[in-house]
């Protein structure tokens, strides 16, 4: 139905508890596709302070433990851990990663639409993305 055919774009830090919680709930709801929007902008990444995010740290540690990845193992990135975490929750879920610049340039180009969920990002970033 509608949920399985829906696409949700999530723009948020990979270590954010809110990003994990939202993505987890979407995956478990049976959503068809999640596209994780990445940002390398210092303005965005400094907004979320991972060391103070207890929920995020718990999710990341739990996902690493489930995947058998040690805390000090840097061979698998935080975004890869999130993607694998989502796949384990819902094996039929399609998960992609795209850079924000690509998201901004391709939004709506293919005739599809989606829902944008922007979490733990500065207000000006949220306003900018809302216009895309």
VEXDREN-2710 file (C-alpha; in Angstrom, 1 decimal):
% VEXDREN-2710
k/r/px/py/pz
1/UNK/0.0/0.0/0.0
2/UNK/0.9/3.6/0.6
3/UNK/3.4/2.9/3.4
4/UNK/5.4/0.4/1.4
5/UNK/5.6/2.8/-1.6
6/UNK/6.6/5.8/0.5
7/UNK/10.0/7.4/0.6
8/UNK/11.4/9.3/3.5
9/UNK/14.5/11.5/3.4
10/UNK/16.2/11.7/6.8
11/UNK/18.8/14.5/7.3
12/UNK/20.4/14.1/10.6
13/UNK/23.7/13.1/12.3
14/UNK/24.4/9.4/12.2
15/UNK/25.1/9.4/16.0
16/UNK/21.9/11.2/16.9
17/UNK/19.5/9.3/19.1
18/UNK/16.7/11.2/17.4
19/UNK/17.9/10.1/13.9
20/UNK/18.1/6.4/15.1
21/UNK/14.7/6.5/16.8
22/UNK/13.0/8.1/13.8
23/UNK/14.7/5.8/11.3
24/UNK/13.9/2.7/13.5
25/UNK/10.2/3.6/13.8
26/UNK/10.0/4.2/10.0
27/UNK/11.7/0.9/9.3
28/UNK/9.4/-1.0/11.6
29/UNK/6.3/0.6/10.2
30/UNK/7.1/-1.0/6.8
31/UNK/8.1/2.1/4.9
32/UNK/9.4/1.3/1.5
33/UNK/12.5/3.5/1.2
34/UNK/14.7/5.6/3.5
35/UNK/17.2/7.9/2.0
36/UNK/19.8/9.2/4.4
37/UNK/20.9/12.7/3.5
38/UNK/24.5/13.4/4.6
39/UNK/26.1/16.7/5.4
40/UNK/29.8/17.5/5.8
41/UNK/29.1/21.1/6.7
42/UNK/30.8/22.1/10.0
43/UNK/27.8/24.3/10.8
44/UNK/25.5/21.2/10.8
45/UNK/27.9/18.8/12.4
46/UNK/28.8/21.0/15.3
47/UNK/25.1/21.6/16.2
48/UNK/24.7/18.0/17.5
49/UNK/27.0/17.2/20.4
50/UNK/27.3/13.4/20.3
51/UNK/29.0/13.1/23.7
52/UNK/25.9/14.5/25.4
53/UNK/23.4/12.4/23.5
54/UNK/22.8/9.4/25.7
55/UNK/20.1/7.9/23.5
56/UNK/22.4/8.2/20.4
57/UNK/25.3/6.7/22.2
58/UNK/23.2/3.8/23.4
59/UNK/21.8/3.2/19.9
60/UNK/25.3/3.3/18.3
61/UNK/26.8/1.0/20.9
62/UNK/23.9/-1.4/20.5
63/UNK/24.1/-1.4/16.8
64/UNK/27.9/-2.0/16.9
65/UNK/27.4/-4.9/19.4
66/UNK/24.7/-6.5/17.2
67/UNK/27.0/-6.2/14.2
68/UNK/30.0/-7.5/16.1
69/UNK/31.9/-4.2/15.5
70/UNK/34.2/-3.1/18.3
71/UNK/34.0/0.5/19.6
72/UNK/37.6/1.3/18.4
73/UNK/37.0/-0.3/15.0
74/UNK/37.0/2.5/12.4
75/UNK/36.7/0.2/9.3
76/UNK/33.0/0.6/9.3
77/UNK/31.6/4.1/9.3
78/UNK/28.8/5.4/11.4
79/UNK/26.5/5.7/8.4
80/UNK/27.2/2.1/7.4
81/UNK/26.3/1.0/10.9
82/UNK/23.0/2.9/10.7
83/UNK/22.2/1.4/7.3
84/UNK/22.9/-2.1/8.5
85/UNK/20.9/-1.5/11.7
86/UNK/17.9/-0.5/9.6
87/UNK/18.3/-3.5/7.2
88/UNK/18.2/-5.9/10.2
89/UNK/15.0/-4.3/11.4
90/UNK/13.3/-4.6/8.0
91/UNK/15.1/-6.7/5.4
92/UNK/12.8/-5.5/2.6
93/UNK/13.6/-1.8/3.3
94/UNK/15.5/0.0/0.7
95/UNK/18.1/2.3/2.2
96/UNK/20.3/4.8/0.3
97/UNK/22.7/7.5/1.2
98/UNK/23.1/10.8/-0.7
99/UNK/24.9/14.0/-0.1
100/UNK/22.8/17.0/0.7
101/UNK/24.0/18.8/-2.4
102/UNK/22.7/15.9/-4.5
103/UNK/19.4/15.9/-2.6
104/UNK/19.0/19.6/-3.2
105/UNK/19.7/19.3/-6.9
106/UNK/17.6/16.2/-7.6
107/UNK/14.5/16.8/-5.4
108/UNK/11.5/16.1/-7.5
109/UNK/13.5/15.7/-10.8
110/UNK/12.4/12.1/-11.2
111/UNK/8.7/12.8/-10.7
112/UNK/8.8/11.2/-7.3
113/UNK/8.1/12.9/-4.0
114/UNK/9.1/12.1/-0.5
115/UNK/8.9/13.3/3.0
116/UNK/11.8/15.1/4.5
117/UNK/12.6/14.6/8.2
118/UNK/15.3/16.9/9.4
119/UNK/16.6/16.1/12.9
120/UNK/19.3/17.7/15.1
121/UNK/20.1/20.4/12.5
122/UNK/20.3/24.1/13.0
123/UNK/17.1/26.1/12.4
124/UNK/18.5/27.9/9.3
125/UNK/19.4/24.5/7.8
126/UNK/15.8/23.3/8.5
127/UNK/14.3/26.4/6.8
128/UNK/16.6/26.0/3.8
129/UNK/15.7/22.4/3.3
130/UNK/12.0/23.1/3.8
131/UNK/12.1/25.2/0.5
132/UNK/13.6/22.3/-1.5
END
